[in-house]
Amino acid sequence: KTIFFHVGPAALQLVVPAVCRAWRRLCRSMAVKIYGDLDPESQRPPLTDNGLVAMAARFPSARQLDLTWCMVTDVGLRAIAAKWPNLTALSSSWHADWTNTELEAFAASCHKLNTISASGYMTDIGLKALAVNCPSMEVVRVEYCKVTNAGLAHLARCVNLATLSIAHCYNVTDAGLAHLARCASLADFNSES
């Protein structure tokens, strides 16, 4: 296993499992944290739906997925929901092009999700889907999103919510923040504007 510490995340995800059956079995047995995050300064292309679908087949035990800077659409989100129902953490931003319908289907499939970072695309419908289907939600970061007071009312159902960032969510008012009083575990809150 120590050899895996000497290869980059892209090689670990795509090349190492192709070396031999033993390495493929080892990769599948590990609880992998997958990084689709490619340096925006890099000349390499970002992870797309096709790459994500291939990774889902190779790493069925993945629990954490970082898709920051990736070009993932509803097709990729469907693959995540179908192949990784035990996902506990999802991070994505700006480049995600996900509809409310797919966010609802994703949340309905990934009940163990307890951490989401979704900058730029989350809506009240997405927050409702997460609150209803992912009762163990602990960390929600939805910066620069079009969430409103109604979205925070849905989030108040998450009794384990410990961290919430709604930085630059300009449609949230004091009335929306009042809903969060029900979140007794909330210890880290950011509403920077």
Buried (B, 14 or more C-beta within 10 A) or exposed (E): EEEEEEEEBBEBBBEBBEEEEEBBEBBBEBEBEBBBBBEEEEEEEBBBBEBBBBBBEBBBEBBBBBBBBBBBBBBBBBBBBEBBBBBBBBBBBEBBBBBBEBBBBBBBBBBBBBBBBBBBBBBBBBBBBBBBBBBBBBBBBBBBBBBBBBBBBBBBBBEBBBBBBBBBBEBBEEEBBEBBEBBEEBEEBEBEE
